[in-house]
Amino acid sequence: MNSVRIVGGEFRRRVLRFPDSEGLRPTPDRVRETLFNWLGQQLDGWHCLDLFAGSGALGFEAASRGAARVVMVEKTPRVLAALHENCELLHKPAAVEIVRGDALQYLAASTAKFDLIFVDPPYHKGWIARLEPLLPGALNEDGAIYVEAEHEIGSLGDWRTERHGKAGEVHFHLMRRQTA
């Protein structure tokens, strides 16, 4: 089993374990620290969606920092089982909802609105382009998108990259809607 630790909030220093799985790359500690510095350390009351939950690092980190709701979507059975085990380890935080499913199908079917959507799909599979038209329907007007990709991204629809970083081969972006 692989592991990653939660870097801040209520569950700080807790270790999440997850199996090997094709395309699964947990967001490194340093990148998560940077992201939550950009967002502000607390996400009190936020509704977050983690579309490719994988290790759960982003979703559990958001819950640890006070998010009111964190929906984690994952379709790989072994990875999904590890998410449930990690949720048990953290004493089943009330904010966390784990959904077995496909990211595209979830977005197409859901009527929920989120303040922050984490998009960290497997690389070189065209996921971001396929998700782009569905993201506006799931985001609040002032919502943000966090994207990890194999290349730099300037925009997704009305959302423009506000902050960008690179760690190894990973480009990470915080995007917000362009306002007039």
N, C-alpha and C positions, 0 to 999 in steps of 0.2 A: 504494500500500500504506500502511496505517496502522501505527503502532508504539506499543509500550509497553515500559518497561524493568523489569527485575527489581530490586527494591529492597534485598534482603538475601541473605546466605548466599554459597555457593560461586559462584553465577552473577551476583552483584551487578553492576549496571550494564550487563548484557548486554541488547541490544535485541531484542525479539520483533516480527516483522512479520506482519501479517494483512490479508486483504482486507475490503472492505465486504461486509456481509451483513445481511439484515433481522433485527432483534432483537439483533444482536451489540453489546454495550456492555462493553468491557473494564473491569474493576474498577480505578478510578484508584489511582495510587501512594499517595496519602494514606490511602485507605481500606484498602489492603493493609498499609501500615505500622501502622495502628490495629489491624487484625485480628491481625497477628502479635505486636503488643505484648500484646494480650489473651491470646493462646495461649501466649506465651513465645517467644522468638526461635528456638529450636531445636525441630525436630520429630523428633529422632533416634528411629528405629525405628517411627514412626507409619505406618499404612496409610491413605492418603487416596483419596477418590473425587471427581473433578470431573465432575459429570453433564452440564453444558452447557459443555464446555471452551472453545469460542470461541477467543479469542486465546491461551489457554493460560496467561494471567498467574497465575491462582491455583494451577494444578497445577504449573507450572514453579517458582513461588515456593516451594511446599511441598517439591519435590525439592531446590531450592537450599538449603533449611534443614534437610536431613538426613532427610527422610521415607524410609523403607525401600521403600515402594511407593506409586506414584501412578498410578491408572487415570484416564485422560482419555477421556470419552465425547463424541463429536461425530458428527452425521449429515450435515452440509452438506459436499459434496465439496470445494469450493474452500477452505473453512475447515480441513477435515481435512488437505488437502495442505499448507497453511501450518503446521499443527501438526507434521507430519512434517519439514518443512524446518527449523523451529525446533529440533526435537529433534536433527537433524543438526548444526545450528549449535552446539549445546551438547555435541557429541560423544557423542550417544546415551547419556544417563545411564541406568545399569542399572535404576534405580528406576522409570523412566517406561514405562508401557504405554499406547499410544494405540489406542482401540477405535472402529471405525466402527459407529455404531448409535444407536438411540433410547433416551433416558434411561429411559422406562417399561419398555421391553422388557429393557434391561440389568438393572434392579433386579429384575424379575420372574424372570429366568432365573438370576441370579447367586446363588451360595451363599457368596460371600466376605463377610467381616466387616471393617468399617473403623472407624478411630478418629475420623475426621473426614470429613464429606461436605460438599462445596461445592455449593450449589444457587443458581444464578444464571441462571434461565431467561428467555426472551423475556417481556416484560410483556404483561398483558391477554389471556393465552391459557389461563388456568386450570391451568397446569402444577403449581403448588405443591399445590393441592387434590388433583390426580390422583396426585402423588408421595407425599403424606402417608401413606397406608396401607402403602406399600411400604418406607418408610425404616426402621422398626424391624427388619425382617429383615436389613438390610445394616449395621446399627450394632452395635458392641460395647456392652456394658452401660454403660460409662462414656464412650461416644462422644459427639462434639459435632457439631452441624449449623451450618454458616454459610449464611445465606440473604440474598440481595439481592432486594428487591421494590419495587413502586411504592407500597406502603403499609406501615405498621407492622404487625408480626405479634407477637402475644403468646405463641402456642404452636403446636406441631405435634405432635399426639398427646401423649405423655408428656414431650416436650421443651418447656421454657419458655425464653423469652428471658432470658438472663443479662446480656447487654450489647447496647446498641442505639446506632446513630448514624445521622446523615443527612448526605448530601453531595449538594447540588443536589436533584434529584428522587428520588434513590436512598435507600431505607431499608436499612440493613444490620444484621444480627442474628447474635449468637453464642448458640446454644441448647444447653442441657444437660438431661439427663433429671432430672425431679423425683424426689428420693429421699424416702422416708418418714422 
